[in-house]
Amino acid sequence: MQQVALFLAPAFGITQPLAPPATLPFHVLAAVEAAAPGEGAPQEATDPQSSAAPPQEMAPVPGGETDADGALIDGRRRPGFNKQLPDKVEQDNPGAVNAPPPEAFYDKYDGEGPVGDLGLDVALPDRWRIMSSLCPQKDKATGQKDRALYTLFPKLEYVCHSQLDPFHHNLLKGDRPLARGKRPGFLKGDDWYLLAGAVSDTVVEPRSFPIPVGNQTTTNPNEIDVFGRSHSLVLSQTFIASLSLLKGMTAYKPPVIEYRIAIAGNLNHVQVPERRVLFVEPSKGTKRTDGFIGLQEAFIDYHIGRFDTKRYDFISLRAGIQPMQSDFRGFLFNDNQLGVRLFGNRDNNRVQFNLAAFWRLEKETNSGLNDVSRMPRNDWVFMANLYRQDFPFVGLTSQVSVTYNMNRERNEISVDTNGFPVRPALIGDLRGREYDVVYLGYAADGRIGRLNLTAQAYAALGEDRNNFLTSRAAEIKAFMAAAEVSYDFDWTRVRLSGLWASGDSNPYDKTEGGFDAIFENPQFAGADTSYWIRQTIPFAGGGRNISVNGRNGILNSLRSSKEQGQSNFTNPGTMLVGIGTDFDLTPTVRVSTNVNHLWFENTKILQVLRNEGSIPRDIGWDASVSAIWRPNASQNLVFRLSGAVLDPGAGFDDLFAQMGKASRFYSVLANATLAF
């Protein structure tokens, strides 16, 4: 401590030693140290005598130091004084992990310009690239990995996985960008990601529905009624492979550009008990095995960056074969079609919009996939919609839409894969049709407090150039409304559903009042686990190759096919009231139940086509139950089993009774979906 006193004395003109520093307050010591002159600290010159006086001679310092310059206070540093550096530490650790190889670092240098201050920009690699570079590699001779490293660093094994593992980060899922030299040459710049996907969808479907006896022949000579045996079986296997290349950096900002393609292959087998159900020729029998490969997606998505905002609101342009759903639940248009779409958002994503035009592709009959080997149909769809979140209530999203369907297929004759005519439909005067119809829609989806709500309303307005009963032009004026309200009790949800679609009240007037969609696929009232939505009911006795409703459709449209036929606005309409429940028994198991009661809205057109004086409106009760199991609580493995029963009402009995009474009909759906 005397060393400090000797050091401070000359600065304050003190010739005698100070009291021990321990008796001085800490802030005084700090002030004294700040005032002490030294290298780099200016000296006060207020006293000429003191400035001219020679420096005082330092007294010897105990401990071997000859002056105060070598004296240091632990934890303190005098300005301008640098203590001697400690000796170099040599690290010798044979078990340490070596530094990552140069390939682990993402080099952004483009090879142009000088390397140095201007040309080289090396970015820090992402953490997954650093960690994966430490993973042991397979020995070329043995094909095995050296697992000794996992003994020293056991946590490292958590990031060392096969590229085929869909539950961990890998290059095929776009978790890190493509390295230079490992991407196509046309991909310019950096930050290109690859997203590869594969889906296997397996369906086993025993079912029953009214099957008419063939006009020319039958498999059972004793069948003399209009309808024969009703049991049938469908087996279907679909594989979907998809590939996307996109340029971007973050999850918040949309990709700068994306190239995407998806190809689906389907193999199906069907067995029915009667002839002329699967093929137009009775000689071809009652079994059919068919396969087809369709192009479901092929588009370019370009991000128009100059319209971005600070909140990552964006505008993008997408051209090619792409998916599009016109409303929340798929009541009007839900398909993959060839088109151009301008879409984006504003106001911190509270406003979204779509402007789109589609040229409808032909569908393959038995698989329902896109058939790009044929010319697209003379059928166009133009749509514009606008979404507003938290309107009119917080938690509820509103949508307004205008959709225009322009059909110009009046002079066309189209036959499906199995030989049945689909355009024009074999009903009425059998003449071709063309029409213009505009759908004005409002939809809401979200919640009001604890009440979940989905609602949809449409008005279809336009003109049909040829009414198939009058052979004259007719005005289209049809309407549709649907709503589903649900409430959650812990792990249980209770749903109430209702739908009304207008039917044509006078088929011979100048107005067509039956509502029909463009390409529906509704997720509503049980969706495809419901019997009426899942199955197609043929309208035997009133038209050839005409169905009351379409597969995966809820509307009673009397059209030849949802995939290949035209919309028909002279139909009996649809009414539905239902109740359903969802039980989340575990995080991986959900059981759902649904009971619907269905009616025809107006049976006048059915009476005309059947030459009957009256037909009741009651279709019957549709009850279903389904179970979904997701073993890993993800969408990579989904197993579904459902069963549905239709208990016919008076109207269904009148149309499809066998020997005076229609029996109950069933539908079983076993579905396994595996996705990577």
Summary of the structure (lengths in Angstrom):
residues: 676
radius of gyration: 38.9
end to end distance: 73.9
largest distance: 138.5
contacts: 1992
relative contact order: 0.08
helix: 12%
strand: 39%
